[in-house]
């Protein structure tokens, strides 16, 4: 059941990133770009979590934390420098 929930989280992050980047492509509002990149990396993070739970011999904790940090840095950068 947990794998299903984690997979839904990955799919939701993928959907959000697609919608944000599509909206950025139409409006060229840069905050949408940074939020979209954040959600792209959150999709990668959630996908690694699903793989980590499916294959018990793997440990992607360090990679997942690093990707989460980088994704939040994208969002914080966008909120600080590109907010109008």
N, C-alpha and C positions, 0 to 999 in steps of 0.2 A: 504493500500500500504506500509506503514511503517513497518508493521509486516512482510511482505514478504521480504523487504530489510534486516531487522534485522535477519530473519531466514537464508537468504543467507549468511550473515556475520558469523553466527554460523556454518553453514555447511562448509564454506571456512576455518574457523579456525580449524574445525575438520579434514578436508582433509589435511591441512598443517601439523597438529600435527601427523597424521598417516604417512605421507610421511617422515617427519623428523625422527620419531622414527624408522620407517622401515630402513631408511638409517643408523641410528645409530647402529641398530642391525647388519647390514652387515659390516660396516666399523669400529665400535667402536671408532669413533671420538667424544670426549666428548662434544664438542660445539653443536653438533647435539642433544645430549640428553637434554642439558639445553634449547635450542631453542624449542625442542619438548614439554618439560614440560611447558614452557611458553605458547605455543599455546594450550595445553590441558586446562590450566586455563583460557585462553582467550575464549575457547569454552564454559566453564562453565559460564563465565561472560556474554557472548552473549546470552546464553540460559536463564539466569536469567533476562536479559533485555527483551527478548521476553515474558517471563512469566509476568514480571512487566507491560508490555504494554497491554497484553491480559486481565489480571485480574486487574481492576482499584483499587480494595481495598487493594492491596499488595504494599509494598514499600521495595524494595531490594537495595536501593541506597547505604546504608552502606556496605552491603555484597558485592555488585559489586565493590565498590571502594577498599575494602580490598583484594578481589581476584585479581583485576587489579594490586595493589601494589605488592602482593606476586608474581604474574607472571612476572612482570618486574624485581623483585629482582632475580628471577631465571636466567633471560636473562643477567642481568648485572653481576651476579656472574660468569656465564659462559664466558662472554666476557673478564672479568678481569683476572680470574684465569686459564682458560683452553685455552686461545688463544695462538697459537704458532707463 
